[in-house]
Amino acid sequence: MAKITASVYTSHVPAIGAALDLGKTQDPYWQPLFAGYDFSKEWVKAQKPDVVFLVFNDHATAFSLDMIPTFAIGTAAQYQPADEGWGPRPVPTVHGHPELAAHIAQSVIQDDFDLTIVNKMDVDHGLTVPLSLMFGQPEAWPCKVIPFAVNVVQYPVPSGNRCFQLGKAIRRAIESFDEDLNVQIWGTGGMSHQLQGPRAGLINKEWDNKFLDRLIAEPAELAKVPHIEYVREAGSEGIELVMWLIARGAMADVAGGPAPIVRHRFFHVPASNTAVGHLILES
């Protein structure tokens, strides 16, 4: 049977992708950030996931204000890097796992969560930057990827608790798939940042690190945090952190299993105008 062996959490700042693509990873500004992922690249190489279920938000490339799905699962065989206005990132095509994705959609929808099924879409920096941070710059991504897009751009957005409960349903779905697969679930986006208005540039280190503490130790309580706290404390784009709760809800301890092992934790500011958080929890 398929099994979720770990969850990975990371910011997906677009400037990180640009720094990688332009060869700036050793520049004084960027080197401390990329050093925080050195352990992660070796760790994921040793773990050899067959599939990454990657939770991210689209940035008006696959979806627009004309159509805004709350939760959308990619069921295609492959996904091309999106052109976000300056050409697609020079990264490999993302190969999906249509069979597992379709199984998850069937299971989760029957578990009373409404998903939009997407058979064709390009994937933007929200998905490709985390892959680059974890896998570097390979000729081909070393595993299959199931994109799972969450609306955290246009209100109303899903609550933290809804995301947490959805993570539980995704775990049940994956563990009922009749194939021996090593699956990781990644939650991406955040941490604190605001891109517009009088508070543009806001970063709240204390709140971010408390979020990481609670994500590890008390995720069910963290899931109760209302939207207004994310906006007030972490900025308007800090709401992206609810996506991390989907990944956390899929871990074994939430279903009564043992607590996860914290393999790596990293926090850095600034990256462009964003706080970068990163965490690896292993079952």
C-alpha positions in Angstrom: 0.0 0.0 0.0 1.1 3.6 -0.5 2.4 5.4 2.6 3.1 9.0 3.5 6.6 8.8 4.9 7.3 12.5 5.5 6.0 16.1 5.2 8.0 19.0 3.9 7.2 22.7 4.4 8.8 25.5 2.6 8.2 29.0 1.3 8.0 29.4 -2.5 9.2 33.0 -3.1 9.5 33.7 -6.8 12.8 35.6 -6.4 14.3 32.3 -5.1 13.6 30.7 -8.5 15.2 33.7 -10.3 18.3 33.5 -8.1 18.7 29.9 -8.9 18.1 30.3 -12.6 20.5 33.3 -12.9 23.3 31.5 -11.0 23.2 33.8 -7.9 23.0 31.2 -5.2 26.4 32.1 -3.9 25.9 35.8 -3.9 26.2 37.2 -0.3 22.5 38.1 -0.2 21.3 34.6 -1.3 24.0 32.2 0.1 22.6 32.0 3.7 19.2 31.1 2.3 20.3 28.3 0.0 22.6 26.9 2.7 19.5 26.2 4.7 18.5 23.7 2.1 21.8 21.8 1.9 20.6 19.2 4.4 17.3 18.9 2.7 18.7 18.1 -0.7 20.8 15.2 0.8 17.9 14.0 2.9 15.4 13.8 0.0 18.0 12.1 -2.1 18.3 9.4 0.5 14.5 9.2 1.0 13.8 8.6 -2.7 10.1 9.5 -2.8 8.1 8.0 -5.6 5.5 10.7 -5.5 5.3 14.2 -4.0 1.8 15.5 -3.3 2.6 19.2 -3.5 0.2 21.7 -2.0 0.7 25.2 -3.5 -1.3 28.2 -4.7 -1.5 29.3 -8.3 -0.6 32.9 -9.0 -3.0 33.8 -11.8 -1.4 31.4 -14.4 -3.6 28.3 -14.4 -6.6 30.1 -12.9 -7.7 33.7 -13.0 -10.5 35.7 -11.3 -12.8 34.2 -14.0 -12.6 30.9 -12.2 -11.3 30.3 -8.7 -11.4 26.7 -7.4 -11.0 26.4 -3.6 -9.2 23.1 -3.9 -8.0 21.7 -7.3 -6.1 18.5 -7.9 -4.0 17.9 -11.0 -4.7 14.5 -12.6 -2.7 15.0 -15.8 0.3 13.0 -16.9 2.5 16.1 -17.2 2.6 19.8 -16.5 4.7 22.5 -18.2 6.4 25.3 -16.3 4.2 28.4 -16.6 5.1 31.7 -18.3 4.6 34.2 -15.6 5.4 37.2 -17.8 9.1 36.8 -18.3 9.1 33.3 -19.9 8.9 29.9 -18.3 11.5 28.9 -15.7 14.2 26.7 -17.3 13.2 23.7 -15.2 12.1 20.2 -16.2 8.6 19.2 -17.2 6.7 18.0 -14.1 5.4 14.5 -14.5 2.2 13.5 -12.7 0.8 10.3 -11.3 -2.7 10.2 -12.9 -3.7 6.9 -11.3 -2.9 8.0 -7.7 -4.3 11.5 -8.3 -7.6 10.1 -9.6 -7.8 7.7 -6.7 -7.2 10.6 -4.2 -9.9 12.6 -6.0 -12.4 9.7 -5.8 -11.6 9.0 -2.2 -11.6 12.6 -0.9 -14.7 13.6 -2.8 -16.5 10.6 -1.3 -15.1 11.8 2.0 -17.2 14.9 1.6 -14.5 17.3 0.3 -15.3 19.0 -3.0 -12.3 19.1 -5.3 -11.9 20.6 -8.8 -10.3 18.0 -11.1 -7.8 19.6 -13.5 -6.6 17.6 -16.5 -4.5 20.3 -18.0 -2.6 23.2 -16.4 0.8 24.9 -16.4 2.5 25.2 -13.0 4.1 28.4 -11.7 6.7 29.2 -9.1 4.5 28.1 -6.3 5.2 24.5 -7.4 8.6 24.8 -9.2 10.5 26.8 -6.6 10.0 24.1 -3.9 11.1 21.4 -6.3 14.2 23.4 -7.1 15.0 24.0 -3.4 14.7 20.3 -2.6 16.1 18.7 -5.8 18.4 21.3 -7.2 18.7 21.7 -10.9 18.4 18.2 -12.4 17.8 17.3 -16.0 14.5 15.7 -14.9 12.7 15.7 -11.6 13.5 12.5 -9.7 9.9 11.6 -8.8 6.3 12.0 -9.9 4.4 15.1 -8.6 0.7 15.6 -7.9 -0.1 19.3 -7.9 -2.8 20.4 -5.4 -3.8 24.1 -5.8 -5.5 26.0 -3.0 -7.1 29.4 -3.3 -5.4 31.7 -0.9 -5.5 34.7 -3.3 -9.1 35.7 -3.5 -11.4 35.8 -0.5 -13.2 33.7 0.7 -10.3 31.3 1.3 -10.5 28.0 3.2 -10.1 28.0 7.0 -7.1 26.5 8.7 -9.3 23.8 10.2 -10.8 23.0 6.8 -7.3 22.5 5.4 -6.2 20.4 8.4 -9.2 18.1 8.1 -8.6 17.8 4.3 -5.1 16.6 5.1 -6.5 13.8 7.2 -8.7 12.8 4.2 -5.8 12.9 1.8 -3.9 10.6 4.1 -6.8 8.1 4.2 -6.9 8.3 0.4 -3.2 7.7 -0.1 -3.1 4.8 2.3 -5.9 3.1 0.5 -4.1 3.1 -2.8 -3.1 -0.4 -3.7 0.5 0.1 -4.8 3.7 0.2 -2.8 4.6 3.9 -3.1 6.8 6.2 -0.9 4.7 9.4 -0.8 5.7 12.7 0.6 3.3 15.6 1.1 4.6 19.1 0.9 2.9 22.3 2.1 4.3 25.5 0.5 3.9 29.3 0.6 4.4 31.9 3.3 5.8 32.8 5.8 4.9 36.3 6.9 4.8 38.9 4.1 2.7 41.6 2.6 3.0 42.8 -0.9 0.9 45.9 -1.0 -0.6 48.8 1.1 0.8 50.7 4.0 2.2 47.5 5.6 4.0 46.3 2.4 7.3 44.6 3.5 5.9 43.4 6.8 7.8 40.5 8.4 7.0 39.0 11.8 9.8 36.7 12.9 8.4 36.0 16.3 5.0 35.0 15.0 6.5 32.9 12.2 8.7 30.9 14.6 5.8 30.4 17.0 3.8 29.1 14.1 6.6 26.5 13.4 6.6 25.5 17.1 2.8 25.0 17.1 2.8 23.2 13.7 5.2 20.6 15.2 3.7 20.3 18.7 0.0 21.3 18.6 -1.3 21.3 15.0 -5.0 20.7 15.9 -4.9 23.9 18.0 -3.0 25.8 15.4 -5.7 24.9 12.9 -8.2 26.9 15.0 -6.4 30.2 14.3 -8.8 32.5 12.4 -8.0 34.3 9.2 -7.8 37.7 10.8 -4.8 36.6 13.0 -2.9 35.5 9.9 -3.6 38.8 8.2 -2.9 40.9 11.3 0.3 39.2 12.4 1.7 37.7 9.2 0.5 40.2 6.6 -2.1 39.8 3.8 -0.1 37.1 2.0 0.7 35.3 5.3 -2.6 33.5 4.8 -0.7 31.1 2.5 0.3 29.3 5.7 -3.0 27.5 5.9 -1.7 25.3 3.1 1.0 24.0 5.5 -1.9 22.6 7.6 -3.0 20.3 4.8 0.4 18.6 4.9 0.5 18.5 8.7 -3.0 17.0 8.8 -1.8 14.1 6.7 0.8 13.0 9.3 0.4 9.8 11.3 0.2 11.4 14.7 -2.9 13.3 13.8 -4.6 9.9 13.2 -3.3 8.5 16.6 0.1 7.4 15.5 3.5 8.4 16.9 4.7 11.9 16.8 6.8 12.8 13.8 10.6 13.3 13.9 11.8 16.8 13.2 14.6 16.2 10.7 15.3 19.8 9.8 14.1 23.3 10.7 15.3 26.5 9.1 14.1 30.2 9.1 15.7 33.1 7.3 14.9 36.7 6.5 14.8 38.3 4.1 14.3 36.7 0.7 13.1 39.5 -1.4 10.4 40.8 1.0 9.4 37.5 2.6 10.3 35.5 5.6 11.4 32.0 4.5 10.5 29.0 6.7 11.4 25.4 6.1 10.6 22.2 8.0 10.9 18.5 7.5 8.8 16.1 9.6 9.5 12.4 9.1 7.0 9.6 10.1 
